[in-house]
Amino acid sequence: MSDYRRYFVAGGTYFFTLVSYRRRPQFVHPCDVERLRAAIALVQRDQPFRFLAAVVLPEHMHFLWTLPPGDCDYSSRIGRMK
């Protein structure tokens, strides 16, 4: 079993890899990526963060974010995006 540790730094820059359920391709068509963009924009409106980079592949994605000073709650942002 994996022993994941989360490191929380207020105002930090974080790299995330998110994988789709059972690695099933979820982002095959451009409209799928547009829905992801809309979800990210909705989260950013309520919980701001700086979106530095993204790589979206059919069954997983990578993000690079910077959170505002004093904020280290990336978990709720990712949860809302999902």
C-alpha positions as CSV (number, residue, x, y, z in Angstrom):
1,M,0.0,0.0,0.0
2,S,1.3,3.5,-0.9
3,D,2.1,5.9,1.9
4,Y,1.3,9.3,0.4
5,R,2.3,12.4,2.2
6,R,0.8,15.8,1.5
7,Y,2.9,18.9,2.0
8,F,1.0,22.1,2.6
9,V,2.8,25.4,2.1
10,A,0.7,28.6,2.2
11,G,1.1,30.4,-1.1
12,G,3.1,27.5,-2.5
13,T,3.5,26.2,-6.0
14,Y,2.3,22.7,-6.5
15,F,2.5,20.0,-9.2
16,F,-0.4,17.6,-9.5
17,T,-1.0,14.5,-11.5
18,L,-4.7,13.4,-11.6
19,V,-5.8,10.1,-13.1
20,S,-9.3,9.2,-14.4
21,Y,-11.3,6.5,-12.7
22,R,-9.8,3.1,-13.7
23,R,-7.6,5.1,-16.2
24,R,-10.5,5.2,-18.6
25,P,-10.1,7.9,-21.4
26,Q,-12.1,10.9,-20.3
27,F,-10.5,13.7,-22.4
28,V,-10.6,12.4,-25.9
29,H,-12.6,15.1,-27.7
30,P,-12.1,18.9,-27.5
31,C,-15.5,19.3,-25.9
32,D,-14.2,17.2,-23.0
33,V,-11.3,19.6,-22.4
34,E,-13.7,22.6,-22.7
35,R,-15.8,21.1,-19.8
36,L,-12.6,20.7,-17.8
37,R,-11.7,24.3,-18.5
38,A,-15.2,25.4,-17.3
39,A,-14.8,23.4,-14.1
40,I,-11.4,25.0,-13.4
41,A,-12.8,28.5,-14.1
42,L,-15.7,27.9,-11.7
43,V,-13.3,26.8,-8.9
44,Q,-11.0,29.7,-9.6
45,R,-13.8,32.2,-9.3
46,D,-14.6,31.0,-5.7
47,Q,-11.2,29.9,-4.6
48,P,-8.5,31.8,-6.5
49,F,-5.2,30.3,-7.6
50,R,-2.7,31.0,-10.4
51,F,-2.9,28.3,-13.1
52,L,0.7,28.1,-14.5
53,A,0.5,25.1,-16.8
54,A,-1.5,22.0,-17.7
55,V,-1.0,18.9,-19.8
56,V,-4.3,17.0,-20.5
57,L,-4.0,13.5,-21.9
58,P,-6.9,11.1,-22.5
59,E,-6.7,9.3,-19.1
60,H,-4.7,11.7,-16.9
61,M,-3.6,15.3,-16.5
62,H,-0.8,17.3,-15.0
63,F,-1.3,20.8,-13.4
64,L,1.1,23.4,-12.0
65,W,-0.6,25.9,-9.6
66,T,0.4,28.6,-7.3
67,L,-2.0,29.4,-4.4
68,P,-2.5,32.9,-2.9
69,P,-0.4,33.9,0.1
70,G,-1.7,32.5,3.3
71,D,-3.7,29.7,1.5
72,C,-2.6,26.1,1.3
73,D,-6.0,24.4,0.6
74,Y,-5.4,22.8,-2.8
75,S,-7.3,19.6,-1.7
76,S,-10.7,21.3,-1.8
77,R,-10.0,22.9,-5.2
78,I,-9.2,19.5,-6.7
79,G,-12.2,18.0,-5.0
80,R,-14.5,20.6,-6.5
81,M,-13.0,20.2,-10.0
82,K,-13.6,16.4,-9.9
